[in-house]
């Protein structure tokens, strides 16, 4: 990128300062912002209502971070998984899904991940780097451009731990939510975390109306530690307390993600214990039949076990659903497409 500024990652305030710094009038910022985030051009020379000299100046001093589709896999259920190449040749994946309530895109927030969750393919090669806000936006803009479909929901649940890339995440949310941009309601944005407690408190203070999803996956610290190394750093009880505090501060319902793994966390005792832990919290539990990953020995719980688990929670008034398996015919589990691409390009 040389010393060029990442213009796509600038909030409107930041863009105004940048425009001022290159000696241009502030009112140009809004026009440029709309070109970038509403019309989503990929070159300054497509900005037809600004002068050629300003186009040149923008081109000299900044860059519209490129992102390029390498491949895509389409499922029979309408799910499309995209693999994108970034400016430094790293690759990330994103998933387009259709629901009754609208189209949703799940994006990556990092190249790889350092969190080491045992059920996840994204972490196998470790963390390569954080994504910039522009690269997070780019995944959505490109999918919108390629598919021509309206996107109404965003889920930051692909590769990476979003709260491990906090500042870029917040910028991303502000830009995607802005009126002069895609104007996606904060209520339609879900951020998923494996439980970085200090960042959960920071997020609570942002006063955003987003949905926070916690990858919980266990009813106690002992089992959680086996599945998620992050539990060695952040104690289970402290995480649950942070979740309660988050709900108190934001008044937003929290989501708990619980991947059911055969003989690891899917017993009746686990369901009973989980019900106790979550009692009284304004929450929703997403039960996820775990995806089988070649490199791990985790297996899918059977449907009887899944239903029994769900019934126990429901009987104790814990709101829960079993996540519909989308894209199972195209390996839509997080990190799998990127991993097979990297393997075949070694
Ligand atoms: S589940 Fe999320 S946080 Fe855990 S390793 Fe995978 S990408 Fe990272």
Boltz pocket constraint, residues with backbone or C-beta under 6 A from the ligand:
constraints:
  - pocket:
      binder: B
      contacts: [[A, 112], [A, 113], [A, 114], [A, 115], [A, 116], [A, 117], [A, 120], [A, 121], [A, 122], [A, 123], [A, 157], [A, 158], [A, 159], [A, 160], [A, 161], [A, 193], [A, 194], [A, 215], [A, 334]]
      max_distance: 6.0
